[in-house]
Amino acid sequence: MAFEIAQFTARSDNFCVLVHDPASGATASIDAPEADAIVKALERTGWRLTHILVTHKHSDHVEGIPALKERYGAEVIGPAASAAETGLYDRTVSDGDRFTFGGTPVEVIATPGHTLDHVTYHMPEEKLAFAGDTLFALGCGRVFEGTPEMMWGSLLKLRALPADTIVYCGHEYTLANARFAATVDPSNTELTERLREVERLRNDGKATLPTTIGREIATNPFLRADSPTVMAAVDLSGADPAEVFAEVRRRKDRF
């Protein structure tokens, strides 16, 4: 992998991610949850911020942008659907758009559901995806603005990425997600082992991310709404997978 990546926490449970291209010196922050945490990470690494890639408009993903923009003059790239609402983006992107970062292609995948503007940034040559709050390790974001059908469609887009794609997410929710997942996919032995792993990592104060698409396909019930075992566990055998997803999401909301 040509890129160097720094992942660190901010706020209460947000993840910040810096992506650095040593060849060009370009450095991107994926979202900007907290300016101070990002500045400190840049100082530790010696990198200079050149880009901010915004996945969606929620304040815990964009509130650091003004201070970072003033300090570094970084170019802010964000979803066209929230450009007018936020007033924060220098350049806007939509589904299917492509641009380059550090000479590397970046594909924009619209992944609405959590919010209507949400996008995922996919760097196929680097086998990286930055999924914001659409896909979490063993979970997915709450459906705030979209519909369950819309969110299921977005997850299917991410599920179709190569299995070895490394996924960075916006929050450290994995332990709670894993405990819930075991209630709707109880016969999944890979999930049982992953729950033990997540418990060990969190007990040691270690991060559970990044993950991979392949790992999520095997153990994340929100990507497995069309699995007969998940369907049976929520009493919806043979139902439309979008309906199964909606029921799994409702159960997680109450968990």
PyMOL commands that set and color helices and strands:
alter all, ss='L'
color gray80, all
select helices_A, chain A and resi 35-45+59-62+65-72+80-86+124-126+148-159+174-184+189-203+213-219+228-233+241-254
alter helices_A, ss='H'
color red, helices_A
select strands_A, chain A and resi 4-10+14-20+27-30+51-53+75-79+91-93+98-101+104-110+119-123+128-130+135-136+139-140+166-168+211-212
alter strands_A, ss='S'
color yellow, strands_A
deselect
rebuild
show_as cartoon
